[in-house]
Amino acid sequence: MTVKRFSGKTSIITGGESGIGRSTAVLMAEEGANVYLTDIRQLPENASRYLELGISRRRVMSAR
């Protein structure tokens, strides 16, 4: 039985739809974390993978 490193932990990731943010979100979720991510966009290609991993996504508006 493999122990997941982030089991029982919660991670909030900004910029989670691409690049380092996306990689971090997937890794944390695979390792057992509850992941919440935000970005100014939601990319359709991420939807099924994030749903599979239980990642919660929210689109945020940019303040200028």
N, C-alpha and C positions, 0 to 999 in steps of 0.2 A: 504494500500500500504506500503510495506516494503522498507525502505531506505537501500541501500547497503553501508556498511562502507567505502569501498575503491573505490567507483564509481568515475571515472575520474582520478584515480591514476595509476601509472605505477610501476611495481615491476620487478626487475631483480634478479633471484635466481640462485645461483651456486649449483651444486650437486643436481639438481631437479628431477632426475630419481628414487630416492629411499629415504627411511627414512624421516627425518625431512624436507629435501628439497622438496620431493614429497608432503608431507602433507601440507606444507606451500603454494606451488604452487596451489594446489587444493582449499584450503581455500581462498586464495587471489582472485582467479578467481571466485569462488562462490559468493564472496562479492563484485564483480564488477570491480576488478583491471584488467588492461591490463598486462598480465604476459608473461615474456620472461625468459626462463630457459636455462641453459647450463649444460652439463655433459660430461664426457669423453666417455659415452656410451648412446645409446638410446634403452630402453627396449621395445620390441614389445607390451607387455601387457599394457603399458601406452598410446599407440597411440590413441585408440578410445576415451578414457576419455579426454585426452588433446585436441583432435580435437573438441569434444563436448563442451568443456569449452572455446575454442578459445585460448588455450595456445600455444605460439610459442616456438618450441624446436630447439636447435642447438647443434650439437656434436662438441666438441672442442678437440684439440690434446694436450696431455700433453707434456710440455717442461721439458726435463731432463738434 
